[in-house]
Amino acid sequence: MAIKPSYEELEQRVKELEKVTAVHRQPEDALRESEEGYRHIFENIQDIYYEVSPDGKILEVSPSVENLSGYRREQVLGTSLYEMYVHPGERDEVFKELLRKGKVNDYEVLLKDANGAEAYCSITATLLSDHQNNPQKIVGSLRNITGRKRMESALRESEAQMIAILDASIDSLRYVDKDLKVLWANKAAALGLEMSAEDLRGRRCYEVFIGRNMPCEGCPTVKTIDTGEIERAVMHQPRMKGMDGESYWDAYCVPIRNSAGEVLSYLEVSRNITEQKRTADELREKGETLRAILAASPVGVGLARDRIIRWANKAMYDLLGYDEKEEDSLKGLTTRLFYPDGEEYDRMGEELFTVVKETGMGRADTKWVKKDGSVLDCYVQATLLDPSDPDKGVIVAGLDITDRKEAEEKIHRLSHELIRAQEIERQRIS
C-alpha cells in the first residue's frame, strides 16, 4: 500500500508546480505586454504606419490615416494606394526605387485626401522579400509635410526677392567668411570684371580686384575681424581691375552674428565715390581760390542773412576798423551797428534790400560807423546769394568812398565859385 504524502509534502509540490507554471507564463505575459505596447503605438502614432502589397493594395494602416486623409482606417483597408496619389505614376517611381535600393527615406510624394485636397507627404519605407528575394510587402511610415513645403516655398520666394533687391543696389555687396573668401556677391560686385557674381565665390576680393596676395592696407573687414565691430574706411586704389585710373571707395564691414552672438561671417559694402571725391576736390579748390581772392580783395565783402552778419572777409574788418585778430568778432551781429542812426538803417533797408529781393541786386551810397565811432562814406552793393531762394542771404560789398565824396564836394564848391566869379566878371564888363 502506497504511503500518502504528508501535508507539508503536498504544499511543497504545489509551490513547485506554481514555479513551473510561472516560468511558462512569463513569455506569454511578455508577448502580451509587447503586443499591447505595439498596439498602443499603432493606435496613437501621429505619422501614418502602413503596409501595402507590391501591387499597391493597402494591407494595414494606422488609425492616424483619418487625420491626414479624412478616410477612416476601415475605408482604406483593401483599397489601392494608387487612388490616393495625385499623380499615380509617382507610386510606380517609389516602387522602382524600393526594388533598386530596398528602402526609401524621406521620399516626397503628392497625395490627395477624401475631399480631393492635395498634400505633400514624406515616405520612409522598406521592401520585404521572401527567401527567394520575391517582393512580399512594403512597410513604412508617411508624414504630412505640406506646412514645411509651404515654408520652404515662402523662404525661396523671400530669398529670391532679397537677391533681386540686393542685385538692384548700386553698392558692391559681398558676403565673406573669416578667411575673406566670398560666399555670395551681388551683380554690382562683378561689374567690369568680365565675370559673373557667381564666379567670385570662393575667391578673395583683394586677389580678384587688386591682384594682391594680402588684404589692402586699412581694409575695414580686417579691422572688423579684429574688433568685432562695424568698421568703415575710404579706400584709395591707384589701380583696380575694371576701373580706368585711380578710384576711391567708401567701404564698411558689418559682422554677422548667430543667436549666441558669435561672429559667423561678414558683409562688405563698397560704394564707388570717385566722382564725388573729384567733385569735392574741385569744390575745395574753388573754395580755396575764392577765399584767396576775397582775402586779397581791397573791397569789404560779407554775407548777411536777415540783416545779421554771417561772414566777412579781412577787408571788411579793416574797413570797419576791427583788428585782424578779431576776424570772428562780427559774426552774429546785426548790421544796425554799421549805421550812425536808425533812420539811415531803415532807409537802406527800404531802398537797397527791398530792391535786392525784387531784382536780385541793388546799390546805394550810405554812411557806416567804424569801431572807434568815426563815420565814413561808403558805397554798398548787394546781391542775392541764391536768386531762387532769397532767404539764403545777401552778399554785401562795401567800399570806402570818403575821399571820393570829399573830392566831389570840393569840385562842387569850386564849380560854384567859378560860376560866381564868371558872373561878377560879366557884370563888371557890362
MIGUBA-386208 format. One record per residue (C-alpha): residue in one letter; x, y negated, z negated. Coordinates in steps of 0.02 Angstrom, whole numbers, plus 50000, padded with zeros to 5 digits. Each point is the difference from the previous one (the first is absolute). Example, Ala and Ser with C-alpha at 12.3 -4.5 7.8 and 13.67 -1.06 7.14 Angstrom:
['A', [50615, 50225, 49610]]
['S', [50069, 49828, 50033]]
END
This chain:
['M', [50000, 50000, 50000]]
['A', [50069, 49831, 50056]]
['I', [50043, 49876, 49867]]
['K', [49899, 49840, 50011]]
['P', [50102, 49842, 50006]]
['S', [49994, 49889, 49850]]
['Y', [49920, 49830, 50002]]
['E', [50170, 49917, 50003]]
['E', [50052, 50103, 50152]]
['L', [49840, 49955, 50091]]
['E', [50028, 49816, 49962]]
['Q', [50179, 50012, 50066]]
['R', [49941, 50082, 50163]]
['V', [49868, 49865, 50025]]
['K', [50133, 49866, 49983]]
['E', [50112, 50089, 50126]]
['L', [49856, 50013, 50122]]
['E', [49962, 49815, 49979]]
['K', [50182, 49960, 50040]]
['V', [49995, 50107, 50157]]
['T', [49837, 49918, 50054]]
['A', [50072, 49828, 49968]]
['V', [50152, 50041, 50106]]
['H', [49889, 50054, 50144]]
['R', [49888, 49847, 49978]]
['Q', [50140, 49870, 50009]]
['P', [50027, 50008, 50191]]
['E', [49813, 49991, 50026]]
['D', [49985, 49848, 49887]]
['A', [50148, 49917, 50084]]
['L', [49927, 50034, 50170]]
['R', [49832, 49932, 49946]]
['E', [50081, 49843, 49926]]
['S', [50101, 49977, 50159]]
['E', [49844, 50017, 50107]]
['E', [49908, 49877, 49890]]
['G', [50147, 49878, 50013]]
['Y', [50007, 50012, 50188]]
['R', [49810, 49983, 50009]]
['H', [50009, 49842, 49895]]
['I', [50133, 49927, 50115]]
['F', [49903, 50056, 50153]]
['E', [49840, 49917, 49941]]
['N', [50082, 49838, 49940]]
['I', [50139, 49970, 50126]]
['Q', [49990, 49827, 50081]]
['D', [50080, 50056, 50162]]
['I', [49911, 50133, 50104]]
['Y', [50065, 50178, 49988]]
['Y', [49951, 50106, 50149]]
['E', [50027, 50166, 50085]]
['V', [49962, 50025, 50185]]
['S', [50021, 50140, 50124]]
['P', [50120, 49981, 50147]]
['D', [49852, 49958, 50113]]
['G', [49944, 49859, 49883]]
['K', [49861, 50084, 49899]]
['I', [49987, 49928, 49825]]
['L', [50021, 50143, 49876]]
['E', [50014, 49902, 49839]]
['V', [49996, 49818, 49948]]
['S', [50000, 49909, 49834]]
['P', [49846, 49905, 49940]]
['S', [50097, 49837, 50023]]
['V', [49959, 50013, 50186]]
['E', [49836, 49912, 49961]]
['N', [50092, 49843, 49940]]
['L', [50093, 49985, 50165]]
['S', [49877, 50061, 50129]]
['G', [49828, 49990, 49922]]
['Y', [49977, 50187, 50034]]
['R', [49968, 50119, 49856]]
['R', [50117, 50148, 49985]]
['E', [49860, 50121, 50046]]
['Q', [49966, 49903, 50161]]
['V', [50173, 50016, 50072]]
['L', [50047, 50178, 49950]]
['G', [49999, 50107, 50157]]
['T', [49994, 49850, 50118]]
['S', [50135, 49950, 50123]]
['L', [50133, 49876, 49947]]
['Y', [50000, 49932, 50178]]
['E', [49834, 49915, 49965]]
['M', [50082, 49887, 49870]]
['Y', [50134, 49935, 50118]]
['V', [49970, 49836, 50093]]
['H', [50116, 50070, 50133]]
['P', [49983, 50191, 49994]]
['G', [50162, 50019, 50097]]
['E', [50092, 49938, 49845]]
['R', [49954, 50162, 49911]]
['D', [50087, 50099, 50137]]
['E', [50155, 49893, 49977]]
['V', [49999, 50035, 49813]]
['F', [49986, 50188, 50031]]
['K', [50143, 49994, 50128]]
['E', [50109, 49914, 49869]]
['L', [49954, 50134, 49873]]
['L', [50044, 50138, 50123]]
['R', [50166, 49917, 50034]]
['K', [50053, 49954, 49822]]
['G', [49884, 50101, 49888]]
['K', [49946, 49844, 49906]]
['V', [49963, 49814, 50019]]
['N', [50026, 49860, 49875]]
['D', [49904, 49835, 49998]]
['Y', [49936, 50028, 50178]]
['E', [49881, 49859, 50046]]
['V', [49834, 50037, 50086]]
['L', [49839, 49904, 50032]]
['L', [49843, 50084, 49931]]
['K', [49817, 49949, 49989]]
['D', [49874, 50018, 49859]]
['A', [49818, 50052, 49999]]
['N', [49948, 49827, 50060]]
['G', [50129, 49995, 50140]]
['A', [50112, 49874, 49910]]
['E', [50185, 50024, 50040]]
['A', [50132, 50029, 49868]]
['Y', [50188, 50023, 50012]]
['C', [50057, 50154, 49904]]
['S', [50165, 50080, 49956]]
['I', [50016, 50190, 50011]]
['T', [50125, 50110, 49910]]
['A', [49975, 50183, 50047]]
['T', [50084, 50170, 50014]]
['L', [49965, 50140, 50125]]
['L', [49984, 50172, 49918]]
['S', [50041, 50152, 50107]]
['D', [49995, 50189, 49975]]
['H', [50152, 50114, 49998]]
['Q', [49996, 50004, 50190]]
['N', [50006, 49809, 50005]]
['N', [49821, 49985, 50061]]
['P', [49916, 49839, 49939]]
['Q', [49869, 50040, 49868]]
['K', [49944, 49833, 49931]]
['I', [50054, 49823, 49962]]
['V', [49998, 49931, 49822]]
['G', [50029, 49820, 49962]]
['S', [49944, 49835, 49928]]
['L', [49929, 49844, 50080]]
['R', [50006, 49821, 49936]]
['N', [49906, 49845, 50060]]
['I', [50132, 49868, 50045]]
['T', [49884, 49875, 50086]]
['G', [50037, 49868, 49868]]
['R', [50186, 50026, 50020]]
['K', [49988, 49990, 50190]]
['R', [49902, 49837, 49987]]
['M', [50131, 49928, 49884]]
['E', [50139, 50055, 50118]]
['S', [49907, 49922, 50147]]
['A', [49974, 49838, 49903]]
['L', [50184, 50001, 49950]]
['R', [50055, 50026, 50180]]
['E', [49887, 49858, 50057]]
['S', [50064, 49888, 49862]]
['E', [50181, 50042, 50044]]
['A', [49964, 49966, 50184]]
['Q', [49926, 49830, 49955]]
['M', [50147, 49960, 49887]]
['I', [50125, 50046, 50135]]
['A', [49903, 49896, 50127]]
['I', [50006, 49851, 49882]]
['L', [50186, 50023, 49964]]
['D', [50038, 50022, 50184]]
['A', [49912, 49835, 50036]]
['S', [50115, 49909, 49879]]
['I', [50133, 49885, 50071]]
['D', [50112, 50050, 49855]]
['S', [50117, 50148, 50013]]
['L', [49942, 50129, 49872]]
['R', [50104, 50150, 49951]]
['Y', [49965, 50131, 49867]]
['V', [50167, 50073, 49944]]
['D', [50063, 50128, 49874]]
['K', [50137, 49979, 49870]]
['D', [50133, 50036, 50132]]
['L', [49929, 49856, 50107]]
['K', [49939, 50123, 50131]]
['V', [49842, 49945, 50089]]
['L', [49846, 50103, 49956]]
['W', [49879, 49894, 50101]]
['A', [50009, 49838, 50100]]
['N', [49874, 49891, 50090]]
['K', [50012, 49949, 50183]]
['A', [50077, 49831, 49961]]
['A', [50149, 50088, 49920]]
['A', [50047, 50078, 50167]]
['L', [49977, 49847, 50112]]
['G', [50148, 49976, 50116]]
['L', [50080, 50166, 49954]]
['E', [49940, 50099, 50151]]
['M', [49934, 50132, 49881]]
['S', [49835, 50035, 49914]]
['A', [49963, 49975, 49816]]
['E', [49997, 50190, 49981]]
['D', [50180, 50008, 50064]]
['L', [50056, 49897, 49849]]
['R', [49950, 50137, 49878]]
['G', [50148, 50078, 49911]]
['R', [50117, 49860, 50052]]
['R', [50071, 49854, 49900]]
['C', [49958, 49822, 50055]]
['Y', [50180, 49936, 49988]]
['E', [50057, 50140, 50116]]
['V', [49862, 49971, 50129]]
['F', [49988, 49810, 50000]]
['I', [50176, 49943, 49955]]
['G', [50110, 50148, 50043]]
['R', [50075, 50004, 49826]]
['N', [50046, 50150, 49895]]
['M', [49949, 49916, 49837]]
['P', [49860, 49882, 49941]]
['C', [50010, 49816, 50045]]
['E', [50073, 49881, 49872]]
['G', [49862, 49928, 49892]]
['C', [49873, 50134, 50053]]
['P', [49845, 49979, 49888]]
['T', [49964, 50187, 50005]]
['V', [50169, 50038, 49924]]
['K', [49961, 49873, 49864]]
['T', [49828, 50076, 49969]]
['I', [50077, 50174, 49981]]
['D', [50114, 49924, 49868]]
['T', [49873, 49892, 49908]]
['G', [49836, 50091, 50032]]
['E', [49920, 49831, 50036]]
['I', [49938, 49911, 50157]]
['E', [50149, 49915, 50081]]
['R', [50005, 49873, 50140]]
['A', [50136, 49923, 50109]]
['V', [50025, 49904, 50162]]
['M', [50113, 50108, 50107]]
['H', [50111, 49927, 50136]]
['Q', [50047, 50121, 50138]]
['P', [50133, 49935, 50123]]
['R', [49952, 50140, 50117]]
['M', [49858, 50124, 49998]]
['K', [49934, 50127, 50122]]
['G', [49852, 49933, 50099]]
['M', [50041, 49818, 49957]]
['D', [50085, 49865, 50105]]
['G', [50130, 49913, 49895]]
['E', [49994, 49978, 49812]]
['S', [49840, 50024, 49901]]
['Y', [49931, 49963, 49827]]
['W', [49881, 50112, 49903]]
['D', [49894, 49970, 49847]]
['A', [50012, 50172, 49921]]
['Y', [49934, 50072, 49838]]
['C', [49983, 50172, 49925]]
['V', [49862, 50072, 49889]]
['P', [50028, 50157, 49894]]
['I', [49860, 50129, 50019]]
['R', [49963, 50088, 49835]]
['N', [49897, 50151, 49950]]
['S', [49873, 50001, 49858]]
['A', [50141, 50033, 49876]]
['G', [50091, 49843, 50057]]
['E', [50140, 50094, 50087]]
['V', [50066, 49924, 50161]]
['L', [49971, 50120, 50144]]
['S', [50040, 49893, 50152]]
['Y', [50011, 49821, 50063]]
['L', [49905, 49886, 50117]]
['E', [50110, 49884, 50103]]
['V', [49918, 49846, 50076]]
['S', [50096, 49890, 50122]]
['R', [49943, 49848, 50098]]
['N', [50100, 49919, 50139]]
['I', [50021, 49818, 49947]]
['T', [50131, 49954, 50128]]
['E', [49890, 49869, 50085]]
['Q', [49942, 49930, 49832]]
['K', [50182, 49991, 49944]]
['R', [50050, 49909, 50159]]
['T', [49853, 49881, 49983]]
['A', [50042, 49969, 49817]]
['D', [50182, 49966, 50045]]
['E', [49946, 49879, 50136]]
['L', [49882, 49911, 49881]]
['R', [50135, 49991, 49869]]
['E', [50122, 49927, 50126]]
['K', [49870, 49875, 50058]]
['G', [49962, 49958, 49819]]
['E', [50183, 49973, 49962]]
['T', [50018, 49893, 50156]]
['L', [49848, 49897, 49954]]
['R', [50062, 49977, 49822]]
['A', [50169, 49944, 50068]]
['I', [49914, 49875, 50117]]
['L', [49891, 49933, 49860]]
['A', [50149, 49990, 49884]]
['A', [50098, 49901, 50130]]
['S', [49852, 49889, 50047]]
['P', [50012, 49817, 49947]]
['V', [49811, 49996, 49993]]
['G', [49912, 50054, 49841]]
['V', [49887, 50150, 50034]]
['G', [49880, 50086, 49881]]
['L', [49849, 50114, 49990]]
['A', [49844, 49940, 49910]]
['R', [49843, 50099, 49967]]
['D', [49849, 49909, 49927]]
['R', [50122, 49854, 49981]]
['I', [50108, 50103, 49881]]
['I', [50184, 50017, 50044]]
['R', [50047, 50180, 50039]]
['W', [50173, 49977, 50075]]
['A', [50118, 49861, 50056]]
['N', [50170, 49991, 50084]]
['K', [50154, 49914, 49930]]
['A', [49968, 49842, 50102]]
['M', [49829, 49981, 49918]]
['Y', [50079, 50012, 49828]]
['D', [50131, 49872, 50051]]
['L', [49866, 49887, 50074]]
['L', [49904, 49998, 49836]]
['G', [50158, 49981, 49895]]
['Y', [50005, 50169, 49918]]
['D', [50165, 50084, 49957]]
['E', [50056, 50142, 50113]]
['K', [50008, 50116, 49849]]
['E', [49814, 49969, 49973]]
['E', [49944, 50069, 50168]]
['D', [49857, 50096, 49920]]
['S', [49939, 49857, 49892]]
['L', [49871, 49939, 50128]]
['K', [49912, 50168, 50020]]
['G', [49824, 50000, 49931]]
['L', [49990, 49811, 49980]]
['T', [49862, 49895, 50078]]
['T', [50044, 49885, 50144]]
['R', [49916, 49860, 49900]]
['L', [50174, 49975, 49923]]
['F', [50061, 49939, 50170]]
['Y', [49888, 49847, 50003]]
['P', [50011, 49838, 49904]]
['D', [49814, 49999, 49960]]
['G', [49840, 50099, 50021]]
['E', [49936, 49884, 50137]]
['E', [50145, 50043, 50117]]
['Y', [49983, 50185, 49955]]
['D', [49816, 49997, 50046]]
['R', [50033, 49903, 50161]]
['M', [50125, 50128, 50060]]
['G', [49879, 50139, 49956]]
['E', [49865, 49921, 50107]]
['E', [50103, 49932, 50144]]
['L', [50134, 50133, 50016]]
['F', [49943, 50167, 49932]]
['T', [49823, 49985, 50065]]
['V', [50071, 49975, 50175]]
['V', [50120, 50145, 49975]]
['K', [49858, 50120, 49958]]
['E', [49901, 49941, 50151]]
['T', [50138, 49991, 50131]]
['G', [50142, 50102, 49926]]
['M', [50121, 49854, 49985]]
['G', [50004, 49822, 49932]]
['R', [50124, 49859, 49964]]
['A', [50000, 49842, 49896]]
['D', [50111, 49873, 49913]]
['T', [49988, 49993, 49810]]
['K', [50098, 49963, 49843]]
['W', [50076, 50136, 49890]]
['V', [50068, 49986, 49825]]
['K', [50170, 50073, 49959]]
['K', [50042, 50087, 49837]]
['D', [50078, 49841, 49931]]
['G', [49842, 49901, 50037]]
['S', [50064, 49905, 50150]]
['V', [49884, 49987, 50150]]
['L', [50050, 50036, 50179]]
['D', [49912, 49985, 50165]]
['C', [49972, 50170, 50078]]
['Y', [49942, 50069, 50166]]
['V', [49898, 50159, 49971]]
['Q', [49951, 50130, 50129]]
['A', [49894, 50151, 49953]]
['T', [49961, 50160, 50096]]
['L', [49894, 50150, 49954]]
['L', [50105, 50153, 49955]]
['D', [49870, 50111, 50086]]
['P', [49876, 49911, 50114]]
['S', [49881, 50149, 49985]]
['D', [49996, 49986, 49811]]
['P', [50017, 49823, 49927]]
['D', [49996, 50071, 49823]]
['K', [50176, 50070, 50022]]
['G', [50070, 49826, 49980]]
['V', [50082, 49853, 50087]]
['I', [50181, 49972, 50052]]
['V', [50045, 49821, 49952]]
['A', [50152, 49906, 50069]]
['G', [50053, 49838, 49916]]
['L', [50125, 49873, 50068]]
['D', [50065, 49848, 49905]]
['I', [49959, 49849, 50110]]
['T', [50039, 49866, 49870]]
['D', [50140, 49928, 50106]]
['R', [49893, 50004, 50155]]
['K', [49859, 49913, 49909]]
['E', [50117, 49866, 49935]]
['A', [50070, 49977, 50176]]
['E', [49826, 49989, 50073]]
['E', [49951, 49870, 49869]]
['K', [50158, 49902, 50035]]
['I', [49968, 50006, 50188]]
['H', [49821, 49949, 49968]]
['R', [50058, 49852, 49891]]
['L', [50130, 49945, 50126]]
['S', [49871, 50011, 50139]]
['H', [49886, 49883, 49903]]
['E', [50145, 49881, 49967]]
['L', [50047, 50000, 50184]]
['I', [49823, 49965, 50055]]
['R', [49989, 49857, 49874]]
['A', [50165, 49927, 50058]]
['Q', [49943, 50010, 50181]]
['E', [49838, 49911, 49954]]
['I', [50095, 49860, 49911]]
['E', [50117, 49978, 50148]]
['R', [49854, 49992, 50121]]
['Q', [49915, 49866, 49896]]
['R', [50161, 49897, 49991]]
['I', [50026, 50003, 50188]]
['S', [49822, 49953, 50036]]
END
